[in-house]
Every structure is written in structure tokens, then in C-alpha cells.
Amino acid sequence: MNYGFCTGFASQKPWAIEDVLIERIKAAGYGYVEFPLMSIAALSDTAFSQLELLLHRLNLETLVACNLFPSSISVMESRDTSAIIDEYLSNAFARAEALGIGKVVFGSAASRWLPHGLERREADRRFIDMVDLSLLPACSKFGIQVLLEPLNRGECNYLNTIKEAAEMVCHIDNSHFQLMIDLYHMNENREDFHDIETVFSLVHHVHLCEPKRRLPESAFSPYLLECLRILKQHGYDETISFESKDSCNQGGLTFALQMLKDFWKV
């Protein structure tokens, strides 16, 4: 099992890549840091080189990235945005490859938000066309696996539950396009945690945190605990990241990680 921490919500400036947070994650004992890909893509060449040097100095891996697209890129609009998408992916995936990122989470609520009046059948067609024509060729070129993230209904209006996302992954049917599950979003949706069993074979990454995007302070909440038990029972052994807003307390970061490690050992 590889244990990581997402920087996106935890940064002092939202989505920023901050050295002090990276160093704190390393000091807490996490095996990798998970950056927003959109933030990596937006760095200047100098800032990106400095990030590479910092990660090398800390000997900290970057196995996974989240936030595939920035809000400025919509994959659901009627106008042809393929050239914009292709250019963005070429730059973003080249940097991901340079950092050793093998998996990228496709959450990006604003990017895949359905415009008013767009019917579901047309939305599916646009989404599938984007994946087939832009995303999969870029994945193949750079050796990256994109993992579709179901997002709760309060944050996005498309592909909300793990069952809906799994259906899309199965329809696309490509090893470069698989599924991840975020236990926070599942909880917000009030999804049955047993649904994990029905999609487990597609799952290659997990996000977790407590309600209100907090780290666990003394024990896992009942819902989170049940989800983790199902994952463990089915032999999940890939990447798992905390994605919380709280990160300033070094002790809290360390405690949450140790509790998760202890859970998998028992």
C-alpha cells in the first residue's frame, strides 16, 4: 500500500503548490504527495524546475495527481475545444511524466459541469468523444492512467455516484481509463458503502477524509470505517490519499497516517 496526501484543499492559497506543505507531508511520513495537475501545468518553467529539485532533495514521490483540468477548460461545451484540450494535455502530461506521476484523477467539477438544458445522452456523447479523441491518445503517449472520480451532487451535476462512473468506465473499456473512489463524496451522496464491492475491480486509487474535509482526530467515523473495511477485505493494495483541508498541525498529519497504516496491518 502507498499512502499519500493531497495538497489541493490543504494549501494556504487554494490549489497552490507550497514548499512548506510539501516538507510537512514528507516529515509526517507519507510516501508520496498528490498535487493538482492543473497547478503543475500552470507553473512557470523556473518554478517547475525548483519543484523537481525540492522533491529530489526530500526523496518524495509523486505517484498520483488530482484535478485533471482547470475550470477554464470545459469538456462539455458545444463549441469545438479539442485543440485547447490537446494543447493542455500535452503540456500537463509531459510534466506529469517528468515527475513520475502514473495516475491522474479526473474530478474537475467545473470542467465537466453540464450546461443548462443539455440532455444526458448528448452529454455522454460529448464526454466519450473527448475521452476517445483527446484523453486516451495523450494517456498512451505519456504512459498515464486517468481515473474517473465520481463527485457528490452538491459539487457537480454529472457522473456523481461510483456506480454511474463505473458504467462510463466500462463503456469506454480502455486500461488507460479506470476508476477511483472518494469516500468523502460517497458519504455526501449517502451511497451504500457496499456499492464498493460492485465496482472494486475498476478501482485504482482512493481518497478519504472525514465530513467537512477534516482529518480523523481519534478514530475513523462509522461510514469511513465500513468503506475501508470493504476495501481491505477485497485486497486493495494500491494508492490511497488523505484529501483534507487541515494540514497545519504536524501531529495531526502524522496521527492520521499512522491510524490508516495500523488499520491495514490488523
Buried (B, 14 or more C-beta within 10 A) or exposed (E): BBBBBBBBBBBEEEBEBBEEBBBBBBEBEBBBBBBBBBBBBBBEEEEBEBBBEBBEEBEBBBBBBBBBBBEEBBBBEEEEBEEBBBEBBBEBBEBBBBBEBBBBBBBBBBBBBBEEEBEEEEBBEBBEEBBEEBBBEBBEEBEBBBBBBBBBBEEBBBBBBBEEBBBBBEEBEBEBBBBBBBBBBBBBBEBBBEBBEEBBEBBBBBBBBBEEBBBBEEEBBEBBBBBBBBBBEEEBEBBBBBBBBBBEBEEBBBBBBEBBEEEBEE
